[in-house]
Amino acid sequence: MAIDPEVIPPSSEKGSRAGKYIPKWAVYSSAGVGVLILVGLIKTLLPLIGMAFLLAFIWSQSETYRRY
């Protein structure tokens, strides 16, 4: 049974929570979309970070073995 906001004064605890209902499906779907975005970012950034480290390693090796 829903609480009618006009019946309970807003200063009470039940009155402050009366109009602030968020459906569970909205919370779960937003969490799911957030996880998908996070996984997409990780899948995008990890290869770039790996290539940066590989290029830094190759660059450091090429700097140390100059023979001229």
N, C-alpha and C positions, 0 to 999 in steps of 0.2 A: 504494500500500500504506500503510495507516494505521500509525502508531507506537503500540505498546501502552505506556501511561503507567507500568505497573508494571515494565517491563523497563529503561527508561532512568531514571537518577536525576534528580529535579527540579532539581538544582543545575546540570546541563549545559544548553547552549543548546537542544538538540533536546528535552530533557525539559520545559523551560519552555513550549515551543510545542506540545507533543503534544496537550493537551486544549483548546486555544483555537482551534478551527476555526469560522469563520463562513462559511456558504455565500455564493457570489457573488450568487445571486438575491436573497438577503435584503438585501445591501448595495445592489444596484441598485434593488430595489423601494422600499427606504426612502429612497433618494436621489430617486426619482421622486415619491414622495408628498410629500417635502419641497419639491420644486420646485413641485408643484401648490399646496401651501399658501402658498408664497411669492408665486406669481402671483395667487392669490386675495386675499391681503392687499394687494398692490400695486393690484389692480383696485378694491378697496374704498377704500383710503386716498387714492389720487390725486384722485378727484373731490371728496372732502371737503377736501383741501388746496387744490385749485383754487377751490372755493367760498369758503373762508376768505379767500384772497387777493383774490378779487373783491369780497367784502363789505368787506374792509378798504380797498380802493381806493375803493369807492362811499362809504364812511363818510368817508374823508379828503377826497373831493371835495365832499361835502355840508357839511363843516365849513368849507371855505375860501370857499364862494360864498354865504354868508348876506348878504342885503341888506335888513336891517330895523333 
